[in-house]
Amino acid sequence: MSLSSASLSSVSSCYGYSGTPTAPSPRKCTGGGPANTRADVVQQAQLAKDAWNRQLADRILQYKHSVDDFIDTVLPCSKPWRRNGSVHTAFAGYMPSSGKEVAGYPKLVSRFEKLVSGFSRSKRVNLFTTNRTVLPFPFKAFEIQHHPTSPDLSFTFPGKQARPASWQDISMVIEAKATDNQDPFPRGGQTCAGTVEQLAKNARSLLLAHGALAVFVIGIYGKTVRLARFDHSCAVISRPFLLKAKPKPDELSGEDLLQKFLWHFVHPLVGDTVVGCDPTLKMLSWPDRQWLNLQLSKSAYRDWAQNVADLYKARRVEVFDQETGRYVPCILYGMIEVNGRLFSRASTVWHAIEDTRIWVNGRLVPDPTRPTPAPQCIVKDSWGQLSRVAETEFYARLAAKIPPEEYFGIATMLCGGDIGAFELQWWHRTRAAQSAEGVPPAQPVASTSSASPLRPSISSDAPLFSSIGSKQHPPNHLEGKPGGWVPDGPFPLPFPQHQTYSWRLVFGEEYAFLERTHTRMMIKDIGRPLTQFESSRDVVQALRDSTFGHGLALRRAGVLHRDISIGNILLTAKDRDAPGHAGFMHDLDYSSFEDFDDGDDGIDDDPDGHSSTAGASTHAANEERRKERTGTFYFMAYEILSSEPTVHSGHHDLESIYWVLLWIVLRHTKHSHPLGQKACSVVFMVPDDSTYLAAAVKRLWLTDQVRPGNQRLVVTNNEPLTQLLSDLAMLVGKQLPHMWCTPGTPLTHEAMLEKFDAALAMDGWPEKDYVRCTLLENPKIPTNAAGQRRKNMLTKNPSHLLRSAPVTIQQSSYSTTVVSSSGDYSSTSLKRRADDDNDDSGYPAHGVLTPFGVVAGPRKRQRLDNSMGPPLLPSRLREEAVTSADEGAHSSFISRITGWLRRTPFGGLVPGSDEP
């Protein structure tokens, strides 16, 4: 959620309670990045619960019309459903009772079997109880960062008979409760917030496992049913209906509605599996896997074998090239990075190869004219906010402004484009034509074929849904004029699907800025995570090259990254002595265009990246946008964490590079810190923490590292890295504000590169010093000082998550506030919501969470002027921070540090007492 240092007085409104948000400017984080410790991610962890509750607030929308209309609208069908009177007794005798809901699961299975008994065998979905089946996170490399789940009941894909063993086998789930009052979206009364969380976790796993555009979840609460559609922007929930209520003559019964829903679900208008599947994606067949293995075994990429553990999850996708209008087929086979949040960018970064095969007689076969092995690349798939500049635009600027021979330390985009924008153009033209002909808007177009959209039988006049493996480019390959081109045929769906449409569907076109659009791109550079190094020298070289690339992008193209993190810098998959960069930065989702002077030939040592001749108006517009608090929480610069709205500049990104290096050293090398790897959870506060305490701890760390006489961090048997950490800490420390009024000296690219180069030139680098991090093992549930599990930060009634009435917009000079039709304020400003990428960040309503526990209760805050950040902690507290962090003596230390912070002006804010 949005982090606004000026909205602390309305923290409760951020969680759905009444109150007026007063944030003057969007300040946000893109989240905490990787999990810090295992205790942060286990199912019972308070941090995980709080993150889900914040993520769901204001993202659950109730469909205003009937359930029948809900089905027709969000599940367009290729074959009309016909009412079958035999299903009216399908749920006869179904009597769930409180405390015995699990015993009722087999009865539900038999009832649903009756509903689908009339479906053809190829379209029949089978239901299984899975409440005792432990389903880990969909991708093995990231299982340890997410706790497993067990949905109550799970549907197979159409025509599949086997019991689901993983999320890849499940098309839809049911969460069933015993009583009607357990409906999590009540018309009134107390309900359980955990039920909403269950639905959301299931939806998240389904979206990621299948690369789906939208997924569906059924909730059964006693005899009450809800249908839910989730995409990457929000969820739309149907009105409740009863399983066995006797309908009016012109209405459908509960059994009819469920059967119609299932019929539509397995008869998609576009795609060949279920509604919500991505027609530009398909899972690999056995021949596909054989071809992929052959290509990888021939490749020069030495680490390919480490990335095929999940080969059965590999997929073939189309990458839309916005420059040429063509579609490039790729096979994604190994996950590099994944954003595991539901309502977010949902970015996935894959190892990939271009699929060079061609269609011959309905089969994909090797193309004898193409070289082997097939070219390797990286493919990024994400759902960006419509309120932001598309990532492809930043890559296009870099390519246009930086000559190829100078391009270094930055990812190179081979091709890519916004599929959602292209699809929206097509849809708008179809809707305009329908309006001119008197056809009601949002009507689906009859399907011309039931074949797979990735098979050659589909007509080529609909290239977005056609095969991409033919030898000749499809008709939309129009060099030089792809921008306004759309296919000649009508758009086949009532609404776009590669651009979310949920907010517009419920509230109207004025809410389009809350939607997300689907983008794919191919990256030339092949990389692996920084944490997969063998020698720490490789990490330092990669960070050095990325620092150079950061300066190059800022100086030559005016692109400021603004989200330097552990996942946004990769090691290149090449030998150490091979030419080219050893590492590169990527992921420009949160970048901004800056004023720049492309006539300068030297590395820019102006930390803001502005030329002296930049236009004042352009500078002002950029500056206002850069006041957003963007970045991954762990790696944010001190000034961004501690100050009032601060213009995000180049020197803040450079400081983040230091924190990335420190993160790796603390977790993956042997060093002298008495807490070992656990020092990481002290230096890097968990993402739910208040920013002022996280900033204070970072300042404490830097002070201890640079103050004469203090013992610096020593990396065992690695003097070059030890010296580099000390040198960089000195540079970063100098840019911190000095006590109350003296500004620091901003970091420059030249200064950072000098320290990196000096360290790399030293002898004494070990060849293999990687240490496996164990912080994500041995889970321990966070407790309070009394040893009790902390209570959920939210009320047990999640009705505030549900928008059931249209809203109006009130404009202020600072933000846009959502007001319900009854005049009650909703939970947060829409402008902050649009700028929020819904990652782990925010102020907890109940106090400040730290690695030591809860340090403050509800608090008042008062604005002060002329403050430059927190002073240094007293030496006695600095010493106690180290000795108490791992010995259970947390409560006394936290009480004392909290009291000290309350008495100290900090960054323009003073924490209040617990008393009203």
N, C-alpha and C positions, 0 to 999 in steps of 0.2 A: 504494500500500500504506500501511499505517498508519505514521505517524511517531511513535514513542515515544522521548522523550529518555531514558527509563530502560531501554530495551531495547537499548542500543548494544552491550552485552556479548554479546548473542545475535543480532548482525546476520546471522551465517551461517545461523541458523535461519530467517530471513525469506526465504531463497532456497532452502529445501527441505532443508537439511542438518540432521543431528540436533542436538538441543539443546533446552533448555527455555526458551520465551519467558518473560520476567520483567516484561513491561510492567505498571506499576501502573495505568495509565489510558490509554484510547484517545486518541491525539493524531494528527491527520491533516490532510492538505491535499486540496483538491479538484483539485489539479493546477496546472500552470503556465499555464493559460489558453492564449492564442495562442502560437505559436512565436516565439522571440526572434530567431534568425537562421536562415538557410537551412541552415547546417551542422548545426543541431540535428535536421533532419527528413529529410535525404537518406538513402537506403537504407543506406549504409555507416556512417552516423553512430553512434558508440558510444552517445550519449544515446538515440537511437531504439531501438537493440537492447536496451539495458538496460531501457528502459520496457516493451517488449513482454515480455521475460523475467520481469520482476516481475509484470506483469499476468497472465501465464499460470500462475504458480506457484500450485499448489493449486486451480486452476480446471478441471482436466481430470480428469473422473471416468470410470472404466471400468464399463460396464454388467456386472452380475454374471451374467446369464443368457445363453442361447444367442443367436446372431445372428438366428435365425428369430424368437425372442421379442422381440428388439430391434426388428425391423421391424414386428411386429404392434403393439407397444406405442407407439412414438414416431411411427409413420406410419399412423394409422388410415385405413382405406380404404373407399370407398363401393361398390366393386365387387370381389368376391373374385378373387384371382389363381388361375389354374389352371396346374398344372405342365405344362410342354411339353418333351418329351424331345428335341426337335430342337436345343435350345440346349446340350446336353451336350458338343458338339464346337466350341462357339463360340470357345474360346480354344486350340484345337488348333494346334500350331505356334508359339504365342507363346513366344519364348525371349529375354527381355531380357538384355542383357549389360552388364557394368560399363563405364562410359565412353561407352556408345552408347544412352543412354536416349532421347534426342531422336529417333534413327533409328527407335525402336520406337513412337513416337506414332501414325503412320499405321496401324500394325497394330492398336493399341488402338481407333482410330476404327472400323475395319472390323469388329472383334469386337463392339463395342457396337451397331453398326448391326444386326447379326444378332440381338442380344438384344431390340431393340425393333421388329423387322420385323413382328411379329404384332400390334402395337398399331394401333388405328385411326389414321387420318391426323391427326385432331384431337388425339390424345393422344400422338403420337410426338414425342419429343425428339431433336434432332440434335446430334451431337458434332463439335466442330471443334478443331483444334490452335490454341492462342492463345499459345504460349510466346514468339512474336515480336511479339505484339500488345501495345503499350504502353497500359495502361488506367489513366488518371488517377483520382484520388479522385472519387467519384460526383458531387460538386457543384462547379461551375466556380469559384465565388467562393472556395473553400477548397482548390483544387488545390495552390497554392503552399505550403501548410502540411503537405502529406503527399506522400511520394514515390509515383510510379506503380508498379504491379505488373503482372506478366504470368503468369497461371495457365497451367499446362501444357496442359490441355484444358478446354473449356467447353461446357456443354449450353445449347441454346436453350430457350425456353419451349415447351410442347406446341403442335404445329401450325405452328411457325415454321421457315422454311427458310433464312433469310439468315444469313451468318456474323456472329457477334456483333461489334459495333463499340464497345460501351460496356458498363458494368456493368448498365445498364437492359435489355440484351438477353440477359443470362445468368441462368439459373435455378439452376445448380449447377456446381461445378468438380471437376476431378480433378487431384491432384498425384501424379505418377508418378516413381518412382525405379527404378533398375536392379536392385538386389539386396535380398534379404530382410532383411539386417542394417541396412538404412536405415529400417526401421520405427521411428518416433520414440517409440513406446511399447513398448519391448522387454520380453521376458520375461527379459532379461539381455543384457549386452554394451554396447559403446559405440555411440552414435548421434549424429546431428547435431541440435543444438537449433534450427538454422535451419529445419529441416523443419516443426517445430511452429509456428514463426513464420509460415511460408508459409500453412499451413492457416488460422491465425487471421486473417491479413490478408485473405484471400479471404472468410472468413466475415463480417468486419466490413464490407467493401464491399458484400456482398450484402444484409446486414441494413439498411444505410442506404439503398442504392439503391432497394429495394422497400418499405421500411417494414415489413419482414417481422417476424413474431413469432418465427420460428426458421428456420434455414437448414441445409442439409446439404452436406457435403464428402466426397468419396471419396478415400482414400489408397491407392495401389497401389505396393507395394514389392517388386519382383521378382515373385514369384508369390503374395505375401501381400497381403490386402486388409483395410482398416479402413473402417468407416462412422462418420461423425462428425456429431452434431447440435449446433449452436451456438445458444444464445439469449443474452440479455443478462446472465445470472448466471454461467454456466459452460458447459462442453462435456461431452457424454456420448459416449464412444467405445465402439464395439462390440468384442467379442472379435475377434482376428484369424482369418481363414479363408483357405484356399488356393483359388486359381483352378481348378486342375485336379486336385485330390485326388479319388480315387474314394470316394464316400460309402458308408455302410452302407445297406441297403435302406430303412430308415425315416428316413433323413436326406436333406437337400437338398445337392446339389453346390454348389460355388462359383458356377458359372454360374446355377444355380437361384436362389441367394440374391441375386445381382446383378439378375437379371431381376425377381424378386419385389420387390426394393427399388425399382427403377425403376417398376414397375407401381403400387405403392402411392404413390410420389411424385407421379405424374401423375393419380391418382384420389383427391383429397382428400375426406374426409367432409364438411368444411365449406370453402367457398371454391370458386372456379372456375378456378384456375390450377394450383398445386402445393401440397403439404403445407407448412405453415408460413406461407402467405400470410395476411394480415390480412383477415378477412371484412368489416371495417368500413372498408376502404380499397380504392379502385380507381384505376388510372391513367386519365387523360383520353382520351376519343375526340376525333376531329376536330371534331364538333359542339360538344363541351364546350369546346374551345379557342377556337372562334369566339365562343361566348357569353361566355367569360371576357374575351377581348380587347375585345369590345363594352362590357362593364361597366367595365373598367379605363379605356377611352378616355373614358367619360362621367364618371369619378370626379373628385373635387376633389383627390385625392392627387397632388401634383405630381411625385413621384419614382417613380411606378409603372413607367415605361418602363425604369428602371435595374435592375429586379428580375425581368425576364422573359427573361433570357439562357438560362435552363434551363427554358423553358416546357414543353418536351416531357417534363420530369420532374415536372410538376405532378400533383396527385392530389386525388381527392375523398374526404373522410373523414367519419365520424360522430363528433360530440362528445357524449358522454354527460353529461347534466345531472343531477347527483345531487340537486338541489333539487326538480326537477319530474318526474324519471324519464323525460323525453323525450330524443330524439336530434336534434341540430341538424346539418344537412349544411353542410359548408364545402369550398371549393376552396382548396388550398394552392398558391401559385404562385411564391414567391420566398423562398429561404433567407436568414434573417438570421443565425443562429448554429447551430452544430452541434458536439456533443461527439463527436469522431472516435474515441473509445476503444471497444473491444469489450465488455468486461465492466464496465459502468458505467451511469449514468443514461441514456446515449445520448440526451441531450436534443437536440431540434431545435426551433428557433423560426422560424416561417414568416410571411411576409405572406400574408393570406388574405382571402377574401370569403365571406359567407354565400351558399349556393346556394339561391336563392329559387324555383327552378323546381319544377314539379309533374309527376307522372306522368300522361300521357294516352295510352291505347292502347299502353302499353309503351315510351313515349318521354318524355324529359324536355323540357318546353316551358315558356316563360316564364309566370309567374303574373300575369294582368292585374290582380289585386288588390294586388300588392306594388309598392312604389315602386322606381324605378330611378334611379341605378344601385344595385346590391346593396350592402349595408353592408360597409365594410372593417373588418378586425380583425387581430389577431395570434393564431395558434394555436401553443400549445406542446405538444409530445408528449414524454413522458419515461417512464423506467422507474425508479421510486423504490424504495428499500429498505423492506422490511416492518418493519424495526426503527426507522424514522423516522416522524414525523408527516407525513401527506400534505400536499403544498403547498396543495391546495385548502382545507384547514382554516385555514391562515394567512390566505388571502384572505377566507374567510368571517368570521373574527374581525375583520379590518379593516373589512369592509362593515358588520358589526354594531355596531362601536364608534365609527366615524368618520362623522359626518353627511355626506351627499353634497355639501353646499355647502362643507364644509371639506376635502374629499378633494383632496390636492394632492401631486405629486411621487412618487406610488406608482401602479403599474399597477392597473387595475380589472378584475377578473374578471367577464365577462358570464355565463359558465356553464362548467361543467366537472365532472369526476368521475373516480373510480377505476373504470375498466372491469373491472380484475382483481378487485376486491373484489366487485362485483356478480356477475361470472361465478362466483366461488368460492361465493357463497351458493347460486346455482342448482345448481352441481355437488354441493355438500354435500346439498342436499335430494334430488336425484336418487339419489345414492349411498345415502342413508338409506332411500329407497323401494325401491331394488333389494335392499338388505339385508333389509328386512322381507318381501319377496317371495321371498327365497332365491336371488336372482340374484347371481352372483359380482361383486364390485366391479370398477370400472374397465373395464366392457365398453361399447364404443361403441353408440350407439343408431342403428338403421337410418335412413339418410337418406330424407327424404320427397320430395326434389326434387333434380335435378341442376342446377337453374338457379342463376344467380349470386345470392349473398346480397344484392346491391345492386339486384336487379331485383324487380318487384312480384309475380312468380310464387311467391316464397317465402311460406309460411304466416305470417300475422301473429301466431301464437301464439309465435313465436320472435323477438322484436323485435331482439335483439342481432345477429341475422344477417339482418335484413330490410331492405327499402327504407326510406329516410328522406325521400323526396321527396314523399310523398302530402300532399294538402291537409289531411287530418285527422290528428291525432296518433295514433300507434299505441296499442294498449290499455294500455301501461305508462305512459301520461301520466296519472298519478294525483296531482293537486295535494294536497299536505299529507301524503301517506303513501307516499312512494317508498322509504323506508328498508328495510323488510323485504320488499318485494314482489319476487317473481321470477316468470318466466313459468310457465304451467300445464304446458306440455309438458316432457318429460325433457331434460336436458342432452345434446347429441348427441355429445359427445366423451368418451374415457376419462379425460382429465385437463383441467384448465383450460389455456387457452393465452394469455390476456391477463394471467395471473399465472404466472411461471415455476414449473415443478414439478420441475426436474432434481435438485436436492439431495434433495428428499423421495422422488423415485423411486429413487434409489440408496441413500440412507442412512436414510430414514424421516421421519416427521412432526416429530421433534424438531429437524430441521434447517430447518424452515420459515423461520426468521428470516434465513436466507441468501438467500431468494428475492427477486424483484423484481416489482413490480406496475405495470401499464400505466395511465397517466393522461393525459388530454387536457383542455385548457382553452382557452377563447376569452378573449382580452384585448381590452378596448375600445380602448385607446390604440394608435395606429399609430406605430411608431418605426423608426429606422434606427441602425446602429452609430455610436458616438462618433467613430470614425475616418473617417466620411464627412461631416465638417463642411466648410464653405466658409470660415467665419471662426472663429478660435479663441474669439471672444466667445461663439459659440453653445455651444461645449463648456463654457465657464465657467458660462454661464447654466444649462445642463442639470445640471451638478454642483451648482450652488447650489440648484436646485429639488429635486434628489434628496436633498441634505443636509436640507432642510426636511422632505421626505417621510419620511426616516429618523427624524427626531425625532418627527414626528407619529405614525408607526406605533409607536414605542417608548413615547411618552407616553400616547396615547389607547387603544391596543390591546394594549400589552405584547408587541409582535412585534419581535424583534431579528434583523436580517438575517443577519449573520455570514459573508457571502461577497461583499463588495463587490469588484468586478473590472471590467475593461474591457468585458466582455460583458454585465454585469448592470445597466448603466445605458445607456439609449437616448436618442437625440435624438428629439423628437417631429416628425412629418412635418407641420409647419404653418408658416405665415409667422411671421416673428420678432415682429411686432406683434400677432398674433392672441391672444385671451385663452386662459388656461390655462397649464399648465406647459410649459417648453421642453425638459424631460427628465424621466425617471422611472426609478426602480429597479424591477426585477422579479426573477424567479427566486428564490423563497423556499424552495427545496428544503432548505437547511441552516439555516433560521431556527429560533428557539426562542421559546417562550412565556415571558414574564418577568412578574414582579410589577409592577403598575402602579397608578396612581391616576387613574381616569378622571374624577375631579372637578376635576382641575387644568386650567386654561385657558391656561397659558403654555407656551412651549417648555421642555421639561425640561432643566435644566442639570446634572442628576445623571447622570454618565456611565454608571452602571450601570443606569439606568432603573428603580430600585426606589423605591417609596414607603416612608416611615418606618413605615407600619402594616402592611406586608406580613407575611404569616404566616411564621413561622420555618421550619416544615416544608416549605412550598411553596418557599421561597427555597433551602433546602438541596437539595431535589430538582433544581430548575432549575440550581443552581450546579454540581452534579456532572455534569449533562449538558453544561454549557457549558465543561467542562474539556477537551473534545475540541478538538484543533487543527484547526479548520475554516477554510476560506478558500482562495483561489487563491494559490499560493505567491508569485508575483511581488509581490502587493499586500498580503501579510500585514503586520500591525503588528509593529514591532520587538519588543515585549514578548512577543507570541505566538511569535515565532521563537526568542527567546533564553532564555526562562525555563522553569522547571519548570512542570508543569500549572497553567495560568493560567485563571482564570474569564474567558471571552470577554465583554467588555462593550461598551457603546455607543461609548466613546472609541477602542476598537480599530478599529471600522468607520470612524470619522471619519478616523483616520490613513490607512486604506486609500484613502479618497477623494483624499488628497494624492498617494499613490503612483500612482493612476490618472491624475491630471492630469500628473504628471511623466513618466510613460510616453508620453503623447500628445505632450507638448512635445518630448521628446528624439527621437521618431521622426517627427513630422509637422510640425515648424516649423523655421525657421532660427534657430540660437542660437549662443552663443559658446563652447560646450564644444569643446576642441581635437580631440576624437575624433569630433565630429559625431554622426551617428545611432548609431555604434558605442558611444557612451557608455551607451546603453541596456543593452547586453549586459554592461557592467561594473557598473552600479548595480543592475541586476536579474539576480541570479544565475540560472543555468538551473535548472529544477526538480529536477534530480537532485543538486543541491548539498546539502552539510550545512547545516542551518539556522544553526549558530553562525557560520559564515563569511558567510552571506547577511546575518545581522543585523549583523555587524561592518562590512560594506561600507555598509549603510544608515546606520549611525551615523556612519561616516566622511563620507558624503555630507552629512548634516545638519550635522555639525560644520563642515565647510568652507563651508557656505552661511550659517551664522549667526555664525561667529567674526569679530569686528571685524578689519578689515584684509585679510581674504580676498576674492578676487574671486568674486562671486556669478554665477550663471547669468543671462545676459542674452538675452532673446528679441529678435531683430533687428526694429527698428522697431515694437516693441510694449511700451511702458513699462507699461501697465496689467497685462499678464500677467507681466512681469518683477517688478513690485512684489508681485503676488499670490503668486507662487512664493516670494519672500523672506519675506513675512508668514506664509504657511502653514508654511514650513520652521521659522520661529521658534516657532510654536505647537506643532508636532510635536516639535521639539527639547526644548521645555520639559517635555513629558510623559515623556521618556526618564528612566530612573533615572540619578541623578548619581553616577558612579563606583560606590562600594561600598555605601553605606548610605542615601542620601537618595532617597526616592521622588520621581518627577516630578509635575507638575501635570496631571491628566487634561484632555484636550480636552473642550469643550462644544459643543453645537450653536449656541448663541448666539455664541460666539467665532468659529466657522467662518463663520457667516452674515454676521457683521459684516465680515469680511475680503472675502468674496465680493461683498457689496453695495458696499463701498468701491471695489473694482476695477471693477465694472460701471458705476459712476457716473463713472469717469474718461474723459477724452477720449483719443483716440489709438489706438483699436482699428482694425486694418486690416480691410478688407472681405473680402479673399480672401488668406489666408496659408497655406492647406493645402499641405503638401509630401509628395510620395509617398515612402513608406518603401522603401528598397532593401535592407534587411537580409536579406530572404528571397530575394534574387537572388544569382547568382554563387556557387554552392555550393562549400564548402571542407571537406574531411574533417578532423575534429579529429585531431591527432597529439600524441604525447608530446614531451618536450623534445628527443629525438634525431631527431625528424622521422618517427617510425614510427607507423603506425596502432595505436591502443590495442587490446589484445586484449579479447575478450568477457569481461565480468565473471563469467559463469557457466561452469561446466564444459560440455564438449561433450555430456555425457550428460544429457538432460532427463528421465530417468526419475523424478526427484523431482517432476515436474509431475503425475504420475499417481497418483490414489488408486485402488487396486485392491482394498482390503480395507475392511470396515466399521470405523468408529471409535467409540470411547467418549468420553464427556465427563467431564473432571475439573474440579471447581469450586474456585476459590480466591477469596479476598476481592477480588482485583483483576481477574481475567480468566478466561476459559474457554479451556482448552487442549485441543487435539485430540491424541488418542493413538491410534495404530493398534492393531489387535488383537494385534499381535506385541509391543506395549509400546514401540515406537519413537515418538518424538515427530514429529509432522508439522511443517510449516514455520512456522506462526504461530498465534497464538491465534484461536479462532473469534470471540470478541467483537471483537477488533480487525478481523477479516476482515468481520464484519457492519457495523462502523462505517466501513469503508474503501470509498470509492467508486472505487478502483482507478485514480486518475488519476496523473499524473507526480509522484511524490514518493517519498521514502525515502532510506535511507542505503545507498550502494553498498558492497558487501562489500570491494572492493579499495581504497577510499580516498575522498577528497573530490574531486569533479569541479568545476571552476570554468571560467569563460570562458578561463582561461589554461592549463588542462591539469589533470593529476592532481596534487594537492598533498599527499596523505598516503596511506600504505599502510594495511594493517590496523592497527587501533589499539585500545588499551585505554582505558577511561575510569574515572574515580574520582569519586565524588560528594562534593561539599563543601557546607558550610552557609553561610548568611549572605552569599551573593553576589547582587549586583543586576544582573548583566550585564557585558559586556566593557568594559574601559576603552578610551579613545581610542587609535587607532594612533599610534605615534611619528610626528612630522612628517616625518622622512626617508622613512618607508615610505609615508606619504600622497602625498608628492611623486612617489615612484618608481612608485606605482600608476598615476598618470596618464601618466607618460612611457613606461612599459614596456608598457602594455596593448595597444598597436597596432604595436610595433616589433620583435616577435620576441624581445625580451629578457625573456621570461616566466619562465624557469626559475629565474634568480637571485632575482627578486622573490618568486616563490612559495615558494622554499626559505626565504627570510628571514621572510616573513610567517607561514609555517607554524611555523617555529621560535619566533617570538614568541608565537603563539597557544598553543603547547604549554606555554610557560612562564607563561602568564597564566590565572588562574582565570576561567572564563567561564560564567556562567549556571548555576553548580552543577556544571560538568563540567570536567575537565582532559584534553585529548587526550594520549594516551600516545605513546611513541616507537614506531618501527617494529620494535624488537627484541622478541622474546617476553618 
